[in-house]
Amino acid sequence: MENVFKYFEFSDFFKDESNTFSGNEICFTILNETHFLIFEKDKLKYNLFVSKFLQKQDVGFKPPEILELVISDYDKSIPEHRILLRQYVGET
């Protein structure tokens, strides 16, 4: 998974202080000024979300305006998971 995080320029993991992700660790990458992809680390699995915040500094500290689960238990070996991630970051 580290390669996925580095390739798509996700931040380092940090503890969610907003209680949106139950205090789990999260990392994120920027889609545009207000939209972000977030990976939540939940024990040994990773859940991928798309979210909307007023600003980048709010991610992990304030609840998002919009939060949608894209993939539960992301697995980089599953082609559909990789395709969905690429579609969100604008790669084909």
N, C-alpha and C positions, 0 to 999 in steps of 0.2 A: 504494500500500500504506500510505502514511502515514495516510491517512484511516481505514483499517481499524484500525490500531494505536491511533489516538486515540479512535475511536468506542467500541471495546471496552476502552479503558483499559489497554492493554498498557504495561509499563514501557519505559524507554529500552533500547536494545540495549547489551549488555555482553558481554565475552569469557567464555565458559564455562571455568571453572577445574576442573570436575569430571571432565573428559575424557569425559563422556557424549556430548557433541556435537562431538568431535574438535577442541576449541579454537575452534570457530566462534562467532560472536556469536549471542546469544539475547535474547529479550524474553519477558515472561510477564504473564498476568493471573490474578487469583485467582478460582477457582470456589467454594471454601469454605476452611475452615481448613487443610486438608491437600492439596487438589487444585488443580492449576494447568493452564492452557493455555500452551504454550510454542511460540513461533515460532523456528525455527532459520534463520539466514541462511547459506546454503551457496552461496557465490559469488553468482550472480544469481537464485537461486531460494529460496523459503521453504517449509520443511516444518513442518507443524503437529502437535504432540503433545499428548496429555493425560498428566498425570503425578501421582504422589503423593509427597509429601515429609513429613517429620515436622513441619517448620515452614517458613514463607516464607523465612527467612534461609538455608535450605539450597539454594534454587534457584540453580543455576549454580556451586555450591561443593562440594556433595556429590552422589554418585549418587542418583537417585530410587529409591524402593521399588518403584514401578511406572512404566513408561513404555510408551506405546502410540502408534504413528504413526497419526494420523487422516487426514492428507492430505499426500501427497508432491507437491512443486511446486505449492503453493497459487496459484490464479489467481482473483482477485476477479471476473473477468468470467464465470466458470463458475458458473451458478446452484447446482449441487449443492455446490460448495465453500462458497458463502455460507450455504446452508441448514444444512450440517453445523456451521459455526462458530456460527451463531445457536442451534442446538439445544444446544450445549454451554454457552453462556452464559445459556441460559434464555429466549431471545427466540423468538417464533414469527412 
